[in-house]
Amino acid sequence: MADVQVLVVGVGACEGAPPEEVLGLVRDAVREAGLPETAVAELATVDVKGEEPGIVEAAVRSGCRS
């Protein structure tokens, strides 16, 4: 069966967190759950963090929606 993007990963980050750190934590959590990274369809966060550059750039780099 082909990988299907089915996960929405909730993300929180301190102000100024680099996208590499955000992506690393998302990847670690997905792997720990025994799922492929390609299963992530979207990164979600609370409204006040929706414009946080590290979160937005992490979503862009991973090909997810934010």
N, CA, C and O atoms as CSV, one atom per row, in Angstrom:
chain,resi,resn,atom,element,x,y,z
A,1,MET,N,N,0.845,-1.173,0.000
A,1,MET,CA,C,0.000,0.000,0.000
A,1,MET,C,C,0.887,1.232,0.000
A,1,MET,O,O,1.879,1.274,0.728
A,2,ALA,N,N,0.553,2.228,-0.795
A,2,ALA,CA,C,1.321,3.461,-0.879
A,2,ALA,C,C,1.149,4.254,0.408
A,2,ALA,O,O,0.132,4.159,1.095
A,3,ASP,N,N,2.185,5.046,0.714
A,3,ASP,CA,C,2.076,5.923,1.875
A,3,ASP,C,C,1.002,6.969,1.622
A,3,ASP,O,O,0.929,7.550,0.540
A,4,VAL,N,N,0.174,7.200,2.623
A,4,VAL,CA,C,-0.895,8.164,2.511
A,4,VAL,C,C,-0.694,9.205,3.604
A,4,VAL,O,O,-0.407,8.865,4.752
A,5,GLN,N,N,-0.846,10.472,3.241
A,5,GLN,CA,C,-0.722,11.528,4.237
A,5,GLN,C,C,-2.006,11.594,5.043
A,5,GLN,O,O,-3.052,11.998,4.536
A,6,VAL,N,N,-1.916,11.194,6.303
A,6,VAL,CA,C,-3.113,11.119,7.133
A,6,VAL,C,C,-2.956,11.793,8.498
A,6,VAL,O,O,-3.936,11.934,9.230
A,7,LEU,N,N,-1.755,12.202,8.843
A,7,LEU,CA,C,-1.528,12.751,10.175
A,7,LEU,C,C,-1.552,14.270,10.191
A,7,LEU,O,O,-1.055,14.928,9.277
A,8,VAL,N,N,-2.134,14.804,11.240
A,8,VAL,CA,C,-2.010,16.215,11.559
A,8,VAL,C,C,-1.224,16.252,12.859
A,8,VAL,O,O,-1.666,15.713,13.874
A,9,VAL,N,N,-0.064,16.886,12.828
A,9,VAL,CA,C,0.814,16.920,13.993
A,9,VAL,C,C,0.695,18.286,14.660
A,9,VAL,O,O,0.918,19.318,14.026
A,10,GLY,N,N,0.344,18.284,15.930
A,10,GLY,CA,C,0.276,19.514,16.705
A,10,GLY,C,C,1.672,19.961,17.088
A,10,GLY,O,O,2.472,19.172,17.593
A,11,VAL,N,N,1.961,21.230,16.846
A,11,VAL,CA,C,3.302,21.758,17.075
A,11,VAL,C,C,3.230,23.001,17.949
A,11,VAL,O,O,2.408,23.891,17.734
A,12,GLY,N,N,4.098,23.036,18.922
A,12,GLY,CA,C,4.302,24.231,19.729
A,12,GLY,C,C,5.787,24.537,19.717
A,12,GLY,O,O,6.612,23.634,19.577
A,13,ALA,N,N,6.125,25.792,19.861
A,13,ALA,CA,C,7.547,26.155,19.856
A,13,ALA,C,C,7.732,27.477,20.571
A,13,ALA,O,O,6.843,28.328,20.585
A,14,CYS,N,N,8.896,27.631,21.158
A,14,CYS,CA,C,9.248,28.913,21.751
A,14,CYS,C,C,9.464,29.919,20.630
A,14,CYS,O,O,9.818,29.547,19.511
A,15,GLU,N,N,9.254,31.168,20.931
A,15,GLU,CA,C,9.495,32.217,19.943
A,15,GLU,C,C,10.934,32.131,19.453
A,15,GLU,O,O,11.869,32.036,20.248
A,16,GLY,N,N,11.096,32.164,18.152
A,16,GLY,CA,C,12.436,32.118,17.562
A,16,GLY,C,C,13.001,30.727,17.377
A,16,GLY,O,O,14.155,30.589,16.969
A,17,ALA,N,N,12.226,29.687,17.663
A,17,ALA,CA,C,12.725,28.315,17.468
A,17,ALA,C,C,13.046,28.114,15.986
A,17,ALA,O,O,12.245,28.473,15.122
A,18,PRO,N,N,14.212,27.545,15.692
A,18,PRO,CA,C,14.579,27.336,14.290
A,18,PRO,C,C,13.761,26.207,13.652
A,18,PRO,O,O,13.386,25.250,14.329
A,19,PRO,N,N,13.489,26.323,12.360
A,19,PRO,CA,C,12.702,25.292,11.683
A,19,PRO,C,C,13.340,23.911,11.754
A,19,PRO,O,O,12.630,22.906,11.774
A,20,GLU,N,N,14.661,23.848,11.792
A,20,GLU,CA,C,15.355,22.558,11.888
A,20,GLU,C,C,14.985,21.839,13.172
A,20,GLU,O,O,14.813,20.620,13.184
A,21,GLU,N,N,14.865,22.598,14.250
A,21,GLU,CA,C,14.500,22.000,15.534
A,21,GLU,C,C,13.053,21.508,15.501
A,21,GLU,O,O,12.749,20.408,15.963
A,22,VAL,N,N,12.171,22.332,14.953
A,22,VAL,CA,C,10.762,21.943,14.846
A,22,VAL,C,C,10.639,20.667,14.015
A,22,VAL,O,O,9.975,19.714,14.423
A,23,LEU,N,N,11.284,20.656,12.848
A,23,LEU,CA,C,11.229,19.474,11.976
A,23,LEU,C,C,11.817,18.244,12.652
A,23,LEU,O,O,11.265,17.149,12.539
A,24,GLY,N,N,12.913,18.414,13.340
A,24,GLY,CA,C,13.538,17.284,14.032
A,24,GLY,C,C,12.623,16.663,15.062
A,24,GLY,O,O,12.542,15.440,15.171
A,25,LEU,N,N,11.932,17.499,15.818
A,25,LEU,CA,C,11.017,16.988,16.839
A,25,LEU,C,C,9.810,16.301,16.215
A,25,LEU,O,O,9.349,15.275,16.714
A,26,VAL,N,N,9.300,16.865,15.129
A,26,VAL,CA,C,8.169,16.234,14.434
A,26,VAL,C,C,8.595,14.872,13.901
A,26,VAL,O,O,7.888,13.881,14.083
A,27,ARG,N,N,9.743,14.824,13.249
A,27,ARG,CA,C,10.243,13.549,12.693
A,27,ARG,C,C,10.446,12.515,13.794
A,27,ARG,O,O,10.076,11.351,13.634
A,28,ASP,N,N,11.029,12.935,14.902
A,28,ASP,CA,C,11.251,11.999,16.014
A,28,ASP,C,C,9.934,11.433,16.534
A,28,ASP,O,O,9.824,10.230,16.773
A,29,ALA,N,N,8.939,12.293,16.709
A,29,ALA,CA,C,7.643,11.843,17.234
A,29,ALA,C,C,6.968,10.867,16.281
A,29,ALA,O,O,6.394,9.866,16.708
A,30,VAL,N,N,7.042,11.164,14.986
A,30,VAL,CA,C,6.412,10.289,13.990
A,30,VAL,C,C,7.118,8.932,13.961
A,30,VAL,O,O,6.464,7.890,13.910
A,31,ARG,N,N,8.440,8.946,13.992
A,31,ARG,CA,C,9.201,7.685,13.997
A,31,ARG,C,C,8.900,6.867,15.246
A,31,ARG,O,O,8.721,5.651,15.174
A,32,GLU,N,N,8.846,7.548,16.399
A,32,GLU,CA,C,8.551,6.842,17.653
A,32,GLU,C,C,7.175,6.177,17.607
A,32,GLU,O,O,6.948,5.160,18.261
A,33,ALA,N,N,6.271,6.751,16.839
A,33,ALA,CA,C,4.934,6.170,16.685
A,33,ALA,C,C,4.933,5.033,15.674
A,33,ALA,O,O,3.909,4.384,15.459
A,34,GLY,N,N,6.093,4.794,15.050
A,34,GLY,CA,C,6.198,3.707,14.084
A,34,GLY,C,C,5.603,4.030,12.729
A,34,GLY,O,O,5.245,3.131,11.968
A,35,LEU,N,N,5.499,5.306,12.432
A,35,LEU,CA,C,4.905,5.734,11.171
A,35,LEU,C,C,5.948,6.372,10.266
A,35,LEU,O,O,6.961,6.877,10.749
A,36,PRO,N,N,5.712,6.354,8.961
A,36,PRO,CA,C,6.652,7.004,8.053
A,36,PRO,C,C,6.465,8.521,8.085
A,36,PRO,O,O,5.357,9.014,8.297
A,37,GLU,N,N,7.552,9.248,7.871
A,37,GLU,CA,C,7.476,10.710,7.836
A,37,GLU,C,C,6.498,11.197,6.776
A,37,GLU,O,O,5.896,12.261,6.920
A,38,THR,N,N,6.344,10.431,5.732
A,38,THR,CA,C,5.455,10.813,4.638
A,38,THR,C,C,3.977,10.774,5.031
A,38,THR,O,O,3.123,11.222,4.265
A,39,ALA,N,N,3.670,10.247,6.208
A,39,ALA,CA,C,2.278,10.197,6.665
A,39,ALA,C,C,1.781,11.558,7.153
A,39,ALA,O,O,0.576,11.758,7.305
A,40,VAL,N,N,2.702,12.494,7.398
A,40,VAL,CA,C,2.327,13.805,7.922
A,40,VAL,C,C,1.751,14.675,6.808
A,40,VAL,O,O,2.427,14.971,5.823
A,41,ALA,N,N,0.502,15.077,6.977
A,41,ALA,CA,C,-0.179,15.911,5.983
A,41,ALA,C,C,-0.166,17.380,6.372
A,41,ALA,O,O,-0.165,18.260,5.511
A,42,GLU,N,N,-0.156,17.638,7.672
A,42,GLU,CA,C,-0.339,19.013,8.115
A,42,GLU,C,C,0.299,19.217,9.483
A,42,GLU,O,O,0.287,18.320,10.326
A,43,LEU,N,N,0.855,20.405,9.696
A,43,LEU,CA,C,1.303,20.820,11.015
A,43,LEU,C,C,0.270,21.811,11.537
A,43,LEU,O,O,-0.131,22.730,10.824
A,44,ALA,N,N,-0.151,21.625,12.764
A,44,ALA,CA,C,-1.159,22.493,13.364
A,44,ALA,C,C,-0.589,23.126,14.625
A,44,ALA,O,O,0.257,22.540,15.301
A,45,THR,N,N,-1.061,24.322,14.930
A,45,THR,CA,C,-0.645,25.007,16.141
A,45,THR,C,C,-1.754,25.958,16.582
A,45,THR,O,O,-2.735,26.150,15.863
A,46,VAL,N,N,-1.601,26.539,17.737
A,46,VAL,CA,C,-2.586,27.509,18.222
A,46,VAL,C,C,-2.468,28.804,17.422
A,46,VAL,O,O,-1.426,29.086,16.829
A,47,ASP,N,N,-3.536,29.579,17.413
A,47,ASP,CA,C,-3.590,30.805,16.613
A,47,ASP,C,C,-2.388,31.723,16.827
A,47,ASP,O,O,-1.822,32.238,15.863
A,48,VAL,N,N,-2.000,31.927,18.071
A,48,VAL,CA,C,-0.916,32.883,18.346
A,48,VAL,C,C,0.433,32.421,17.811
A,48,VAL,O,O,1.349,33.233,17.683
A,49,LYS,N,N,0.575,31.151,17.501
A,49,LYS,CA,C,1.823,30.623,16.948
A,49,LYS,C,C,1.750,30.413,15.434
A,49,LYS,O,O,2.727,29.983,14.820
A,50,GLY,N,N,0.612,30.709,14.840
A,50,GLY,CA,C,0.399,30.457,13.423
A,50,GLY,C,C,1.315,31.224,12.490
A,50,GLY,O,O,1.493,30.832,11.337
A,51,GLU,N,N,1.892,32.303,12.966
A,51,GLU,CA,C,2.806,33.104,12.151
A,51,GLU,C,C,4.262,32.926,12.587
A,51,GLU,O,O,5.153,33.587,12.054
A,52,GLU,N,N,4.504,32.046,13.540
A,52,GLU,CA,C,5.868,31.834,14.045
A,52,GLU,C,C,6.744,31.313,12.903
A,52,GLU,O,O,6.454,30.260,12.336
A,53,PRO,N,N,7.815,32.044,12.561
A,53,PRO,CA,C,8.634,31.675,11.400
A,53,PRO,C,C,9.169,30.241,11.420
A,53,PRO,O,O,9.203,29.583,10.380
A,54,GLY,N,N,9.578,29.759,12.569
A,54,GLY,CA,C,10.118,28.402,12.635
A,54,GLY,C,C,9.079,27.342,12.308
A,54,GLY,O,O,9.394,26.339,11.666
A,55,ILE,N,N,7.851,27.556,12.741
A,55,ILE,CA,C,6.768,26.613,12.466
A,55,ILE,C,C,6.347,26.706,11.003
A,55,ILE,O,O,6.171,25.689,10.332
A,56,VAL,N,N,6.186,27.935,10.518
A,56,VAL,CA,C,5.790,28.122,9.118
A,56,VAL,C,C,6.833,27.527,8.178
A,56,VAL,O,O,6.487,26.813,7.237
A,57,GLU,N,N,8.103,27.817,8.427
A,57,GLU,CA,C,9.172,27.301,7.550
A,57,GLU,C,C,9.280,25.788,7.660
A,57,GLU,O,O,9.563,25.125,6.662
A,58,ALA,N,N,9.066,25.227,8.838
A,58,ALA,CA,C,9.087,23.768,8.982
A,58,ALA,C,C,8.004,23.134,8.116
A,58,ALA,O,O,8.237,22.109,7.475
A,59,ALA,N,N,6.822,23.744,8.098
A,59,ALA,CA,C,5.746,23.214,7.262
A,59,ALA,C,C,6.090,23.305,5.795
A,59,ALA,O,O,5.827,22.371,5.037
A,60,VAL,N,N,6.673,24.413,5.384
A,60,VAL,CA,C,7.068,24.590,3.984
A,60,VAL,C,C,8.113,23.549,3.593
A,60,VAL,O,O,7.982,22.890,2.562
A,61,ARG,N,N,9.126,23.407,4.400
A,61,ARG,CA,C,10.211,22.465,4.092
A,61,ARG,C,C,9.732,21.023,4.034
A,61,ARG,O,O,10.256,20.222,3.260
A,62,SER,N,N,8.746,20.692,4.840
A,62,SER,CA,C,8.267,19.314,4.865
A,62,SER,C,C,7.182,19.059,3.834
A,62,SER,O,O,6.748,17.920,3.659
A,63,GLY,N,N,6.746,20.093,3.159
A,63,GLY,CA,C,5.693,19.939,2.163
A,63,GLY,C,C,4.307,19.847,2.759
A,63,GLY,O,O,3.359,19.436,2.091
A,64,CYS,N,N,4.190,20.236,4.037
A,64,CYS,CA,C,2.899,20.185,4.723
A,64,CYS,C,C,2.200,21.523,4.644
A,64,CYS,O,O,2.794,22.555,4.333
A,65,ARG,N,N,0.936,21.464,4.932
A,65,ARG,CA,C,0.182,22.698,5.153
A,65,ARG,C,C,0.391,23.113,6.582
A,65,ARG,O,O,0.663,22.278,7.444
A,66,SER,N,N,0.268,24.387,6.841
A,66,SER,CA,C,0.348,24.872,8.223
A,66,SER,C,C,-0.845,25.720,8.561
A,66,SER,O,O,-0.952,26.217,9.683
